[in-house]
Amino acid sequence: MATSTVSRTRPSRPARRPERRPAIRIRRQLSTSPWLFAAPGLLITGVFILYPFVSTVFNAFTDRRTLIPGQFVGLANFRELLHDDMFWIGLRNSALYVVGVVPALVLLPLLLALLVQKNIPGITFFRSAFYTPVVASIVVVGLIWVWLLDERGLVNSLLETIGVGKVGFLSDQWLLLLSAMAVTVWKGLGYYMIIYLAALANVPRELHEAAAVDGAGPVRRFFTVTVPAIRSTMVLVAALSSVSAFKVFSEVYLLASPSGGPAGEDTTLVMLVQRTGTGLTGRVGYASAISLVVFAVTVVLMLLVLRADRREDA
């Protein structure tokens, strides 16, 4: 009688599945990762922008000095502004600076951009040359212009050669402001030229070709095709240059330094803040009040420019 043996095989164990992280832990990592990446930027913004702004707002309502904490005085600093002749002089000069600089920085860079956008031999050199003042230090730029406009400088030497005589570019308050405006325009030409070049590159070529077929010349195409297409960029340039011009400090300060500094009629608001709030006995509270006025005016300037653009759209 044959016997059969049945081999018993042990059932194989199911493959061990890899452990999965709990969904809660994954969600937690996904929710915290963006904050970790943003933390350095938020820290820098908080330390160098948010904290100084909050501190300025708080100090504007106190009589704090450099070495004295000060006490809350309410609106006393702002009431004093209304009777401070230097404040009104600084406000006037800052407003005149905006009026003199902004139109030039809106129009001249546009003309330069129209010239340098053409593909002609050597145009890259001129693009670099126009942009060089932008990357140059404002201190270096100021010293160069002081050397040019000083009574013994190159410009006055040329004026004497042609019989005009010396001109007090740095000693006369109005000529000093005009000279500072020229420095601001010269230094900002390249920056705004690059902005316009980017805008001009986005203007469809078909629009110019269609206008040319209709018989429009270069000037007419500029006003009927180019200007409407880059109007938003022109508004941006006007807004940026307005804020920058109203907060001017370095140009006027550097040009006025050889003649003893901005002691009076050539003072701007930001220079008044620096002169009032610095030093061992600086009136930090009063300077903070002036700073808030500067901030408020710059916000109003931005809103006016944007509102004018919206009116044209309507």
Backbone bond lengths (Angstrom), bond angles and torsions (degrees), N, CA, C in turn:
res aa  C-N    CA-C-N  psi(-1)  N-CA   C-N-CA  omega(-1)  CA-C   N-CA-C  phi
1 M - - - 1.452 - - 1.501 108.20 -
2 A 1.303 113.35 121.38 1.484 117.67 -175.04 1.510 109.43 -79.29
3 T 1.262 111.42 138.32 1.476 117.98 177.24 1.507 108.96 -109.49
4 S 1.263 116.41 137.61 1.486 121.39 179.53 1.514 108.90 -112.31
5 T 1.264 112.83 136.87 1.479 118.75 178.91 1.514 108.89 -103.08
6 V 1.240 115.06 132.95 1.475 121.24 179.45 1.521 108.26 -106.29
7 S 1.291 113.82 117.68 1.488 118.10 -179.67 1.517 109.39 -81.22
8 R 1.287 111.60 126.00 1.461 117.41 178.91 1.533 109.91 -92.73
9 T 1.274 114.54 121.96 1.479 119.26 177.60 1.508 109.30 -103.53
10 R 1.301 112.99 132.89 1.464 118.09 -179.79 1.527 109.72 -71.83
11 P 1.275 116.30 132.79 1.492 118.47 -179.54 1.520 110.87 -61.23
12 S 1.317 113.10 132.99 1.480 118.06 -179.04 1.521 110.35 -69.87
13 R 1.318 112.79 140.93 1.464 117.72 178.72 1.531 110.55 -72.66
14 P 1.287 116.00 142.76 1.487 117.90 177.99 1.516 110.81 -64.51
15 A 1.324 113.86 143.89 1.482 118.79 -179.17 1.521 110.06 -58.29
16 R 1.301 112.61 136.43 1.472 118.15 -177.75 1.525 109.72 -74.72
17 R 1.274 114.07 122.22 1.462 118.86 -179.63 1.525 110.62 -74.67
18 P 1.319 115.73 142.79 1.472 117.92 177.79 1.522 110.66 -65.40
19 E 1.300 113.09 141.18 1.457 118.17 179.67 1.524 110.50 -66.37
20 R 1.274 113.69 136.34 1.457 119.38 178.17 1.523 109.54 -104.46
21 R 1.329 112.90 138.36 1.455 116.49 176.61 1.520 109.41 -69.50
22 P 1.260 115.51 144.95 1.467 117.34 177.66 1.513 110.75 -59.37
23 A 1.312 114.81 144.30 1.470 119.41 -178.64 1.511 111.74 -62.26
24 I 1.323 115.76 -30.27 1.469 118.79 -178.81 1.518 110.33 -65.68
25 R 1.362 116.53 -40.77 1.462 119.47 -179.61 1.526 111.04 -65.47
26 I 1.325 117.17 -39.17 1.462 120.42 179.32 1.523 110.31 -65.29
27 R 1.321 115.72 -44.22 1.464 118.16 178.67 1.518 111.18 -61.88
28 R 1.334 115.75 -37.78 1.461 118.87 -179.60 1.518 110.81 -65.15
29 Q 1.328 117.20 -40.97 1.460 119.89 178.19 1.520 111.42 -65.52
30 L 1.350 115.93 -40.98 1.458 118.77 179.39 1.521 111.93 -66.20
31 S 1.313 117.16 -32.18 1.465 120.00 -178.36 1.519 112.58 -78.56
32 T 1.337 117.84 -27.19 1.470 120.46 -178.71 1.521 113.23 -92.49
33 S 1.316 118.14 -22.26 1.466 119.55 -176.87 1.522 113.15 -60.22
34 P 1.346 120.88 -46.13 1.473 119.11 178.79 1.519 113.25 -58.70
35 W 1.345 116.49 -36.70 1.458 118.84 180.00 1.523 111.48 -68.59
36 L 1.332 117.16 -32.74 1.462 119.57 177.39 1.523 110.88 -65.85
37 F 1.334 116.80 -39.85 1.461 119.84 177.94 1.524 111.49 -69.64
38 A 1.320 116.45 -35.20 1.467 119.86 -178.07 1.517 113.36 -83.84
39 A 1.324 117.72 -12.01 1.471 120.62 -174.94 1.524 113.69 -57.74
40 P 1.354 120.27 -46.53 1.480 118.16 179.66 1.518 113.04 -59.84
41 G 1.338 116.74 -43.79 1.461 119.01 178.87 1.515 112.45 -65.23
42 L 1.344 116.64 -40.68 1.462 119.73 178.08 1.517 111.29 -64.90
43 L 1.334 116.64 -37.78 1.465 120.05 179.03 1.521 111.26 -64.67
44 I 1.327 116.47 -45.43 1.465 120.14 179.15 1.523 110.70 -63.84
45 T 1.339 116.12 -42.97 1.469 119.51 178.52 1.519 111.50 -62.19
46 G 1.318 116.36 -41.87 1.456 119.51 -179.52 1.513 113.39 -66.94
47 V 1.338 116.65 -40.36 1.467 120.48 -176.28 1.520 111.71 -75.54
48 F 1.333 117.35 -42.05 1.463 120.33 -171.34 1.533 114.18 -101.16
49 I 1.317 118.89 -11.26 1.468 120.54 -178.95 1.528 111.15 -123.91
50 L 1.332 116.72 -58.00 1.464 119.41 -174.10 1.525 111.97 -66.82
51 Y 1.335 116.99 -49.47 1.470 119.42 -178.79 1.527 112.30 -62.39
52 P 1.356 120.24 -46.77 1.474 118.46 176.75 1.525 112.98 -60.19
53 F 1.337 117.37 -37.00 1.464 118.99 -179.73 1.526 110.95 -66.32
54 V 1.327 117.06 -47.04 1.470 120.18 178.79 1.517 110.29 -62.86
55 S 1.330 117.14 -40.50 1.464 120.56 178.37 1.522 111.52 -63.67
56 T 1.334 116.86 -38.79 1.469 120.17 178.55 1.521 111.11 -65.02
57 V 1.327 116.64 -43.03 1.467 120.22 178.55 1.523 110.34 -61.65
58 F 1.317 117.21 -42.64 1.470 120.30 179.72 1.525 111.22 -66.45
59 N 1.340 117.12 -45.29 1.467 120.31 -177.40 1.525 112.47 -67.02
60 A 1.337 117.29 -25.73 1.464 119.88 -178.88 1.522 112.33 -62.95
61 F 1.314 117.11 -20.32 1.468 121.04 -179.68 1.528 111.89 -106.10
62 T 1.337 116.09 19.54 1.459 121.14 177.53 1.523 109.21 -128.64
63 D 1.331 115.70 170.81 1.465 121.06 175.37 1.523 110.89 -104.60
64 R 1.320 115.94 34.86 1.456 121.16 -176.37 1.523 111.31 -62.66
65 R 1.332 114.20 141.49 1.458 121.91 170.41 1.519 109.04 -116.20
66 T 1.323 116.51 178.68 1.462 119.83 -173.28 1.521 111.95 -58.01
67 L 1.315 117.87 -46.56 1.462 122.19 -176.20 1.521 112.83 -107.44
68 I 1.326 117.82 5.27 1.461 121.60 -178.34 1.524 108.09 -123.75
69 P 1.351 118.48 124.45 1.465 120.27 -176.88 1.521 113.81 -56.93
70 G 1.314 118.25 -41.75 1.456 120.61 178.66 1.515 112.99 89.18
71 Q 1.321 115.26 168.40 1.456 122.51 -179.37 1.523 110.04 -126.33
72 F 1.313 115.09 161.89 1.460 121.21 179.97 1.528 109.85 -68.63
73 V 1.351 115.56 127.66 1.468 120.58 -178.56 1.525 111.61 -123.89
74 G 1.311 117.82 7.35 1.457 120.37 178.38 1.521 112.62 68.19
75 L 1.321 116.15 -130.37 1.466 122.21 -177.29 1.523 112.76 -94.21
76 A 1.317 117.37 18.32 1.467 120.10 -176.44 1.523 111.82 -61.36
77 N 1.329 117.63 -40.34 1.464 119.92 -179.87 1.524 111.49 -64.22
78 F 1.324 117.03 -38.74 1.458 120.33 -179.84 1.527 111.57 -72.19
79 R 1.322 116.65 -33.80 1.467 118.91 174.94 1.521 110.91 -66.65
80 E 1.332 116.25 -35.59 1.465 119.66 177.86 1.521 111.34 -66.41
81 L 1.325 116.68 -32.77 1.463 120.01 178.59 1.522 111.51 -58.92
82 L 1.316 116.43 -37.64 1.460 120.17 -176.85 1.521 112.38 -64.35
83 H 1.325 117.64 -22.83 1.463 121.67 -177.85 1.530 112.26 -110.84
84 D 1.325 117.38 8.72 1.467 121.79 -178.68 1.529 108.99 -94.80
85 D 1.327 116.45 113.78 1.470 120.46 -179.73 1.524 111.59 -63.09
86 M 1.330 117.23 -37.94 1.459 119.80 -178.99 1.530 111.26 -65.06
87 F 1.313 117.48 -33.12 1.464 119.79 177.26 1.524 110.69 -63.66
88 W 1.320 117.17 -45.09 1.464 120.42 -179.46 1.521 111.14 -68.98
89 I 1.335 117.80 -33.72 1.468 120.31 175.09 1.527 109.95 -64.91
90 G 1.334 116.39 -44.82 1.461 119.74 178.39 1.514 112.54 -63.53
91 L 1.343 116.77 -39.51 1.459 120.22 177.70 1.522 111.02 -65.16
92 R 1.326 116.49 -40.91 1.468 120.20 178.54 1.520 110.87 -62.96
93 N 1.327 116.68 -47.29 1.462 119.80 -178.30 1.524 111.70 -65.31
94 S 1.324 117.14 -38.63 1.465 119.69 178.17 1.523 111.02 -65.37
95 A 1.341 116.72 -39.69 1.467 119.91 177.80 1.524 111.23 -66.13
96 L 1.336 116.76 -42.08 1.466 119.97 177.17 1.524 110.88 -62.95
97 Y 1.311 116.13 -35.13 1.465 119.92 179.03 1.528 110.33 -63.68
98 V 1.317 116.33 -41.20 1.465 119.93 177.79 1.523 110.70 -63.73
99 V 1.330 116.45 -44.68 1.466 120.87 -179.14 1.525 111.21 -62.99
100 G 1.328 117.31 -36.54 1.458 120.06 -177.72 1.513 114.48 -81.48
101 V 1.336 117.23 -30.37 1.464 120.61 -171.78 1.528 112.33 -93.46
102 V 1.320 117.49 -42.72 1.467 120.47 -171.15 1.531 112.97 -60.73
103 P 1.347 120.70 -49.28 1.471 118.07 178.57 1.524 112.99 -57.57
104 A 1.337 116.52 -38.79 1.463 119.37 179.72 1.522 111.38 -66.47
105 L 1.336 117.56 -39.72 1.459 120.44 -178.76 1.523 112.73 -78.19
106 V 1.312 118.15 -11.90 1.465 120.70 174.30 1.528 110.85 -88.29
107 L 1.328 117.23 -37.99 1.466 121.02 -172.97 1.530 113.15 -93.17
108 L 1.329 117.91 -48.76 1.468 120.04 -174.49 1.528 112.93 -62.06
109 P 1.336 120.55 -45.77 1.470 118.28 176.76 1.524 113.11 -61.32
110 L 1.336 117.40 -31.52 1.466 119.75 177.23 1.520 110.81 -65.59
111 L 1.323 116.87 -42.66 1.465 119.74 177.55 1.523 111.00 -64.00
112 L 1.338 116.81 -40.98 1.465 119.55 177.13 1.526 110.90 -63.19
113 A 1.325 116.86 -41.34 1.463 119.67 179.69 1.522 111.39 -62.89
114 L 1.326 117.25 -38.30 1.464 120.40 177.41 1.521 111.26 -64.27
115 L 1.332 116.65 -32.47 1.462 120.02 -179.95 1.522 112.15 -76.47
116 V 1.337 116.66 -45.81 1.467 119.36 -172.69 1.519 113.01 -84.28
117 Q 1.343 119.10 -6.05 1.459 119.25 177.49 1.524 112.22 -78.13
118 K 1.318 117.14 -11.52 1.461 120.75 179.79 1.528 109.61 -75.67
119 N 1.308 115.95 139.29 1.460 121.80 179.87 1.526 109.99 -87.40
120 I 1.321 114.97 83.85 1.458 121.06 177.45 1.522 108.28 -123.36
121 P 1.322 118.43 155.39 1.466 120.42 -178.66 1.529 111.76 -59.13
122 G 1.330 114.77 134.66 1.459 120.71 177.24 1.509 115.57 83.90
123 I 1.341 118.63 1.85 1.464 119.99 -176.77 1.520 111.40 -69.35
124 T 1.347 117.65 -26.58 1.466 120.19 178.63 1.521 111.15 -62.72
125 F 1.325 116.63 -36.00 1.469 120.06 178.15 1.521 110.96 -62.12
126 F 1.319 116.75 -43.21 1.462 119.87 -178.93 1.526 111.31 -69.07
127 R 1.331 117.28 -35.36 1.464 119.01 175.82 1.526 110.35 -61.42
128 S 1.315 116.49 -44.33 1.465 120.00 178.94 1.522 111.49 -66.45
129 A 1.332 116.47 -39.10 1.466 119.94 -179.11 1.522 111.28 -64.76
130 F 1.334 117.18 -41.16 1.463 119.91 179.47 1.525 111.68 -69.17
131 Y 1.328 117.51 -26.86 1.463 120.09 -177.85 1.528 112.58 -88.90
132 T 1.309 118.04 -14.91 1.465 120.91 -177.15 1.523 113.48 -56.75
133 P 1.345 121.20 -44.38 1.473 119.38 179.32 1.519 113.86 -59.90
134 V 1.331 117.89 -24.62 1.462 120.19 -178.86 1.523 110.56 -66.29
135 V 1.320 117.15 -41.93 1.462 120.92 -176.97 1.519 112.12 -86.54
136 A 1.314 117.97 -8.91 1.462 120.61 178.92 1.519 110.25 -74.93
137 S 1.317 116.13 146.81 1.462 121.05 178.17 1.520 110.09 -64.39
138 I 1.329 116.61 140.38 1.455 120.51 -179.62 1.522 110.73 -64.81
139 V 1.331 117.33 -29.25 1.467 119.93 177.29 1.522 110.01 -66.70
140 V 1.330 116.37 -43.81 1.464 120.14 178.26 1.525 110.09 -63.71
141 V 1.327 116.35 -43.75 1.465 120.31 178.62 1.518 110.63 -60.80
142 G 1.334 117.00 -43.82 1.458 120.32 179.39 1.515 112.61 -61.99
143 L 1.336 116.95 -42.47 1.465 120.31 179.63 1.528 111.28 -65.38
144 I 1.325 116.71 -37.44 1.469 119.48 177.99 1.524 110.48 -62.92
145 W 1.320 116.46 -45.19 1.465 119.29 -179.10 1.525 112.10 -71.02
146 V 1.320 117.89 -31.70 1.474 119.57 173.56 1.521 109.73 -63.15
147 W 1.315 116.45 -42.14 1.467 120.02 178.81 1.530 110.84 -64.26
148 L 1.335 117.00 -35.03 1.464 119.89 179.91 1.525 112.43 -74.23
149 L 1.347 117.08 -39.50 1.464 121.01 -170.38 1.517 114.08 -100.14
150 D 1.302 118.31 -1.62 1.465 120.71 178.93 1.533 110.34 -63.06
151 E 1.339 115.69 160.16 1.472 119.31 -179.63 1.523 112.00 -58.84
152 R 1.322 116.76 -30.28 1.469 120.84 176.56 1.530 111.24 -104.36
153 G 1.326 116.38 19.22 1.447 120.78 -176.96 1.515 113.60 -84.78
154 L 1.328 114.47 -176.47 1.458 120.93 -174.43 1.524 111.79 -67.09
155 V 1.330 117.81 -41.87 1.468 120.37 -176.85 1.519 110.81 -64.33
156 N 1.333 117.48 -45.98 1.461 120.07 179.34 1.523 111.76 -67.28
157 S 1.318 117.13 -31.62 1.471 119.48 176.00 1.525 110.44 -64.43
158 L 1.334 116.57 -41.67 1.464 119.69 177.55 1.524 111.37 -66.85
159 L 1.336 117.40 -38.24 1.462 120.38 178.66 1.523 111.31 -65.43
160 E 1.322 116.67 -38.03 1.465 119.49 176.71 1.515 111.01 -66.85
161 T 1.319 116.63 -34.57 1.464 120.13 -179.04 1.523 111.46 -64.30
162 I 1.334 116.71 -37.40 1.468 119.52 -179.30 1.526 112.05 -91.32
163 G 1.328 117.11 5.33 1.455 121.12 173.72 1.508 116.30 88.40
164 V 1.313 118.60 10.85 1.463 120.73 179.72 1.519 111.54 -79.53
165 G 1.308 117.44 -36.37 1.459 121.62 -176.64 1.517 111.58 96.98
166 K 1.322 115.36 170.23 1.457 120.26 -177.86 1.528 111.26 -73.04
167 V 1.327 114.54 146.22 1.465 122.36 178.10 1.526 107.76 -122.17
168 G 1.316 116.43 132.73 1.467 120.54 -178.65 1.515 112.57 -82.24
169 F 1.326 116.55 71.42 1.462 119.87 -179.19 1.524 112.13 -61.47
170 L 1.333 117.01 -33.73 1.459 120.88 -174.99 1.518 113.23 -104.00
171 S 1.312 117.81 -7.77 1.462 120.55 -178.90 1.527 112.52 -102.78
172 D 1.320 117.99 -30.01 1.457 121.34 177.17 1.528 109.30 -84.33
173 Q 1.331 116.40 132.74 1.463 120.15 -173.40 1.522 112.63 -62.80
174 W 1.330 117.69 -41.09 1.460 120.23 -178.10 1.519 111.28 -74.39
175 L 1.323 117.14 -40.30 1.463 119.34 176.38 1.525 111.08 -65.74
176 L 1.331 116.28 -32.38 1.461 119.45 176.90 1.527 110.83 -64.30
177 L 1.323 117.05 -44.09 1.460 119.95 177.82 1.525 111.57 -64.03
178 L 1.337 116.49 -41.78 1.466 119.62 177.97 1.526 111.03 -63.92
179 S 1.325 116.63 -39.42 1.465 120.24 177.94 1.522 110.67 -64.82
180 A 1.335 116.76 -41.40 1.463 119.77 177.89 1.529 111.05 -64.52
181 M 1.334 116.80 -37.57 1.466 119.85 175.69 1.525 110.62 -60.96
182 A 1.326 116.40 -42.21 1.465 119.97 179.26 1.524 110.86 -62.33
183 V 1.333 116.98 -39.61 1.465 120.55 178.36 1.529 110.26 -64.46
184 T 1.324 116.90 -43.84 1.465 120.67 179.93 1.524 111.27 -61.92
185 V 1.323 116.85 -43.89 1.466 120.59 179.42 1.518 110.03 -65.41
186 W 1.331 117.00 -44.81 1.467 120.86 -179.09 1.519 111.36 -61.11
187 K 1.323 117.18 -41.20 1.464 120.50 -178.10 1.522 112.20 -74.31
188 G 1.339 118.04 -28.97 1.456 120.38 -177.37 1.509 115.47 -92.03
189 L 1.338 118.01 -7.39 1.465 120.49 -177.21 1.524 112.07 -57.15
190 G 1.321 116.81 -49.22 1.456 120.22 -175.87 1.517 113.26 -65.23
191 Y 1.321 116.72 -37.92 1.468 120.55 -178.93 1.524 111.24 -62.98
192 Y 1.320 116.09 -50.62 1.466 119.24 -178.77 1.527 111.27 -73.74
193 M 1.330 117.73 -24.57 1.458 120.55 174.73 1.532 110.52 -62.21
194 I 1.337 117.01 -41.62 1.460 120.69 178.47 1.527 110.79 -63.11
195 I 1.330 116.75 -40.24 1.469 119.99 177.94 1.528 110.56 -61.91
196 Y 1.326 116.09 -43.18 1.469 119.43 179.30 1.523 111.53 -67.76
197 L 1.319 117.88 -36.45 1.465 120.20 178.41 1.526 110.88 -60.61
198 A 1.325 116.44 -41.76 1.466 119.58 177.69 1.526 111.12 -64.02
199 A 1.330 116.94 -38.03 1.468 119.92 179.10 1.521 111.54 -70.19
200 L 1.328 117.28 -41.41 1.464 120.37 -179.86 1.522 111.63 -65.39
201 A 1.328 117.08 -31.56 1.462 119.89 179.35 1.524 112.07 -67.05
202 N 1.326 116.98 -21.68 1.466 120.74 -179.38 1.526 113.60 -92.94
203 V 1.325 117.50 -1.20 1.467 120.09 177.17 1.533 108.25 -75.97
204 P 1.325 119.43 122.41 1.471 120.68 -178.17 1.532 111.79 -59.88
205 R 1.324 115.58 131.68 1.459 120.38 179.13 1.531 111.20 -66.17
206 E 1.337 116.15 -26.98 1.461 119.15 -178.65 1.524 112.16 -62.73
207 L 1.341 116.61 -31.44 1.464 119.44 179.19 1.522 111.03 -65.07
208 H 1.329 116.78 -42.02 1.466 120.04 178.21 1.526 110.51 -66.81
209 E 1.325 116.48 -39.90 1.460 119.24 -179.74 1.530 110.98 -65.80
210 A 1.328 116.57 -40.15 1.467 119.24 178.89 1.521 111.19 -66.55
211 A 1.344 116.49 -39.62 1.464 119.31 178.00 1.519 111.27 -66.44
212 A 1.339 117.02 -36.95 1.462 119.86 178.12 1.523 111.12 -66.24
213 V 1.338 116.73 -37.54 1.464 119.88 177.60 1.525 110.67 -63.83
214 D 1.327 116.47 -34.43 1.471 120.72 178.69 1.520 112.67 -76.31
215 G 1.332 116.93 -1.62 1.458 120.35 176.64 1.514 115.03 95.42
216 A 1.336 118.52 11.09 1.462 121.05 179.77 1.522 110.08 -77.63
217 G 1.326 116.24 133.70 1.452 121.23 177.26 1.515 111.63 -82.36
218 P 1.346 117.82 -179.62 1.470 120.82 -178.00 1.523 113.30 -59.48
219 V 1.336 117.07 -42.04 1.468 119.70 -178.53 1.523 110.50 -66.52
220 R 1.320 116.32 -44.34 1.467 119.29 -179.46 1.520 110.90 -66.34
221 R 1.337 117.52 -38.53 1.466 119.77 177.65 1.521 110.65 -64.13
222 F 1.336 116.51 -33.95 1.462 119.53 179.33 1.526 110.90 -63.63
223 F 1.330 116.79 -45.00 1.462 119.78 -175.97 1.528 113.21 -81.39
224 T 1.334 117.99 -26.72 1.465 120.07 -176.87 1.522 113.63 -98.63
225 V 1.331 117.50 -19.98 1.464 120.57 -178.31 1.527 111.31 -116.39
226 T 1.336 116.63 -56.01 1.459 120.22 -173.04 1.523 112.36 -68.12
227 V 1.325 116.62 -51.66 1.473 119.80 -176.23 1.528 112.25 -60.45
228 P 1.347 120.51 -47.76 1.473 118.06 177.28 1.524 113.24 -61.31
229 A 1.337 117.07 -33.32 1.461 119.67 -177.37 1.524 112.43 -71.83
230 I 1.329 117.82 -30.10 1.467 120.66 -176.97 1.527 111.62 -110.82
231 R 1.317 117.49 19.60 1.466 119.81 -176.62 1.523 111.76 -61.90
232 S 1.329 117.40 -39.60 1.463 119.43 179.22 1.521 111.23 -63.06
233 T 1.331 117.02 -35.12 1.462 120.16 176.29 1.518 111.08 -68.37
234 M 1.314 117.70 -38.35 1.459 120.68 177.10 1.528 110.93 -63.90
235 V 1.324 116.85 -37.34 1.468 120.16 176.25 1.525 110.18 -64.90
236 L 1.325 116.97 -41.47 1.461 120.60 177.43 1.520 111.33 -60.86
237 V 1.328 117.01 -45.62 1.465 120.89 178.94 1.525 110.52 -62.42
238 A 1.328 117.05 -41.58 1.464 120.23 178.82 1.520 111.23 -62.71
239 A 1.325 117.07 -41.12 1.465 119.99 -179.90 1.526 111.39 -67.30
240 L 1.326 116.94 -47.01 1.463 120.23 -178.93 1.525 111.77 -63.97
241 S 1.323 116.66 -44.28 1.464 119.51 -178.70 1.523 111.64 -69.71
242 S 1.334 118.43 -31.25 1.463 120.98 177.81 1.522 110.94 -64.81
243 V 1.319 116.16 -47.67 1.466 119.98 179.57 1.523 110.60 -64.37
244 S 1.332 116.75 -44.07 1.460 120.24 -179.98 1.521 112.02 -63.49
245 A 1.332 117.25 -40.65 1.464 120.42 -178.94 1.521 111.70 -69.30
246 F 1.325 117.73 -38.47 1.465 119.33 -178.73 1.522 111.13 -68.63
247 K 1.332 117.61 -28.52 1.460 121.04 -179.76 1.525 112.41 -95.21
248 V 1.318 118.08 21.66 1.460 120.77 -175.18 1.521 110.54 -61.36
249 F 1.321 114.61 139.82 1.464 120.48 177.24 1.522 111.24 -143.39
250 S 1.327 116.07 -57.52 1.467 120.51 -168.77 1.516 112.66 -61.43
251 E 1.334 117.36 -45.19 1.456 119.82 -174.75 1.527 111.52 -61.63
252 V 1.326 116.57 -49.17 1.465 119.86 -178.49 1.519 110.35 -67.77
253 Y 1.308 117.28 -40.63 1.464 120.75 -177.99 1.520 111.54 -64.02
254 L 1.330 116.69 -44.62 1.465 119.88 -178.10 1.521 111.57 -68.22
255 L 1.320 117.72 -39.49 1.462 119.64 179.71 1.522 111.45 -71.11
256 A 1.327 117.37 -30.19 1.464 120.10 -178.69 1.518 112.70 -83.79
257 S 1.328 118.50 -16.73 1.465 120.67 -175.88 1.521 114.11 -59.91
258 P 1.345 121.27 -42.37 1.471 119.57 179.71 1.520 113.70 -60.94
259 S 1.330 117.94 -26.30 1.461 120.26 -178.59 1.521 112.37 -98.42
260 G 1.329 116.25 16.06 1.451 119.49 175.68 1.508 114.71 105.40
261 G 1.321 118.38 1.02 1.450 120.46 177.64 1.507 112.28 93.46
262 P 1.311 115.92 165.46 1.464 121.54 -178.43 1.520 111.53 -75.50
263 A 1.302 116.95 86.27 1.460 120.48 -173.59 1.511 113.21 -87.65
264 G 1.324 119.95 -14.09 1.448 117.85 -174.57 1.502 114.47 -158.30
265 E 1.340 116.20 -102.10 1.455 121.72 -167.97 1.525 114.06 -66.94
266 D 1.309 118.89 -16.32 1.458 120.86 -178.97 1.529 112.35 -99.20
267 T 1.318 118.71 14.95 1.459 123.03 -178.61 1.524 110.84 -80.69
268 T 1.326 116.19 138.80 1.460 121.91 172.49 1.529 108.97 -105.16
269 L 1.322 116.85 172.29 1.460 119.95 -175.75 1.523 112.20 -63.35
270 V 1.322 117.34 -43.84 1.461 119.59 -179.05 1.524 110.61 -66.34
271 M 1.319 117.43 -35.88 1.459 120.08 175.91 1.521 110.65 -66.98
272 L 1.320 117.57 -34.26 1.461 120.89 176.41 1.525 110.60 -66.45
273 V 1.330 116.99 -36.73 1.462 120.60 175.23 1.521 110.34 -61.11
274 Q 1.332 116.38 -46.15 1.466 120.44 -179.20 1.517 111.70 -64.46
275 R 1.308 116.51 -41.64 1.460 120.10 -176.79 1.525 111.93 -73.25
276 T 1.334 117.07 -32.79 1.459 120.77 -177.41 1.523 112.49 -82.50
277 G 1.317 117.35 -36.32 1.456 119.99 -171.42 1.498 116.31 -97.31
278 T 1.322 119.38 -1.56 1.459 121.42 -179.13 1.521 110.44 -106.60
279 G 1.320 115.39 169.34 1.461 120.48 -178.16 1.520 111.25 95.45
280 L 1.320 116.13 169.08 1.459 120.99 -178.07 1.520 112.30 -65.98
281 T 1.311 117.20 -27.77 1.467 120.86 179.90 1.529 111.19 -113.95
282 G 1.324 117.11 25.66 1.454 120.78 -177.83 1.520 112.65 -63.01
283 R 1.313 116.20 139.84 1.467 122.17 179.56 1.533 108.41 -87.52
284 V 1.315 115.10 85.48 1.459 120.46 -175.98 1.528 111.14 -63.70
285 G 1.318 117.51 -39.57 1.460 120.55 -179.91 1.513 112.73 -63.26
286 Y 1.323 116.33 -45.36 1.462 120.41 -179.80 1.528 110.68 -67.51
287 A 1.337 116.82 -41.08 1.463 120.37 177.41 1.527 111.19 -63.91
288 S 1.324 117.41 -34.86 1.466 120.39 177.17 1.521 111.28 -65.81
289 A 1.330 116.55 -36.68 1.468 119.67 176.88 1.525 110.85 -63.55
290 I 1.331 117.13 -41.56 1.468 120.34 176.83 1.529 110.07 -63.67
291 S 1.333 116.61 -38.85 1.465 120.23 179.39 1.522 111.36 -62.47
292 L 1.318 117.18 -38.75 1.464 119.53 177.41 1.519 111.50 -65.53
293 V 1.324 116.93 -35.33 1.467 119.92 176.01 1.528 109.89 -64.20
294 V 1.332 116.75 -43.56 1.468 120.61 177.67 1.525 110.06 -59.92
295 F 1.322 116.89 -44.65 1.466 120.74 179.02 1.524 111.21 -61.51
296 A 1.325 116.85 -44.52 1.465 120.61 -179.24 1.523 111.51 -63.66
297 V 1.326 117.02 -41.09 1.464 120.09 -179.12 1.525 110.63 -66.88
298 T 1.330 117.74 -39.88 1.466 120.04 178.88 1.527 111.04 -64.54
299 V 1.323 117.07 -38.35 1.468 119.82 176.75 1.527 110.39 -64.12
300 V 1.324 116.69 -42.32 1.467 120.66 178.69 1.526 110.60 -62.97
301 L 1.335 117.25 -41.09 1.464 120.47 178.23 1.523 110.92 -60.42
302 M 1.332 116.46 -44.97 1.460 119.88 178.64 1.524 111.26 -60.93
303 L 1.323 116.61 -44.10 1.464 120.03 -179.12 1.524 111.84 -65.06
304 L 1.333 116.99 -38.64 1.462 120.02 179.30 1.524 111.22 -64.58
305 V 1.335 116.71 -42.56 1.466 119.86 179.58 1.521 110.47 -64.50
306 L 1.333 116.98 -45.08 1.464 120.12 -179.92 1.526 111.71 -66.18
307 R 1.322 116.96 -36.77 1.462 119.52 179.32 1.524 110.89 -67.88
308 A 1.330 116.85 -38.61 1.462 119.64 177.25 1.524 110.82 -62.35
309 D 1.335 116.88 -37.46 1.463 120.01 178.26 1.527 110.93 -66.99
310 R 1.319 117.34 -38.60 1.465 119.95 179.45 1.517 111.26 -67.38
311 R 1.328 116.78 -35.93 1.466 119.41 177.86 1.516 110.93 -62.53
312 E 1.330 117.00 -39.60 1.463 119.83 179.03 1.521 110.82 -67.09
313 D 1.345 116.69 -35.07 1.466 119.45 177.17 1.518 111.51 -66.14
314 A 1.342 115.31 -36.24 1.464 118.99 179.89 1.522 111.06 -70.97
